[in-house]
Amino acid sequence: MKSILAVMLSVGAYVLYRNRYHWSNALLSQPVLRKQAIRIAMKIPFVRKRMVGGLFSARS
């Protein structure tokens, strides 16, 4: 029983990994989920610093 569950989880993880960009595009196409993802990402100091720094830096 445990070995069948382990195999099923492994196959599921493999399928999700192979189609990760398709799934991320599908999830982020939903406005509510996209908004939540941005809120979570902006709570991470490194991400926030890079995003805000990129928005307000002078470009030549």
Secondary structure as the mmCIF struct_conf table of DSSP 4:
data_model
#
loop_
_struct_conf.conf_type_id
_struct_conf.id
_struct_conf.beg_label_comp_id
_struct_conf.beg_label_asym_id
_struct_conf.beg_label_seq_id
_struct_conf.end_label_comp_id
_struct_conf.end_label_asym_id
_struct_conf.end_label_seq_id
HELX_RH_AL_P HELX_RH_AL_P1 LYS A 2 ARG A 18
TURN_TY1_P TURN_TY1_P1 ASN A 19 ASN A 19
HELX_RH_AL_P HELX_RH_AL_P2 ARG A 20 LEU A 28
TURN_TY1_P TURN_TY1_P2 SER A 29 SER A 29
BEND BEND1 GLN A 30 GLN A 30
HELX_RH_AL_P HELX_RH_AL_P3 PRO A 31 MET A 42
TURN_TY1_P TURN_TY1_P3 LYS A 43 LYS A 43
BEND BEND2 ILE A 44 ILE A 44
HELX_RH_AL_P HELX_RH_AL_P4 PRO A 45 PHE A 56
BEND BEND3 SER A 57 SER A 57
#
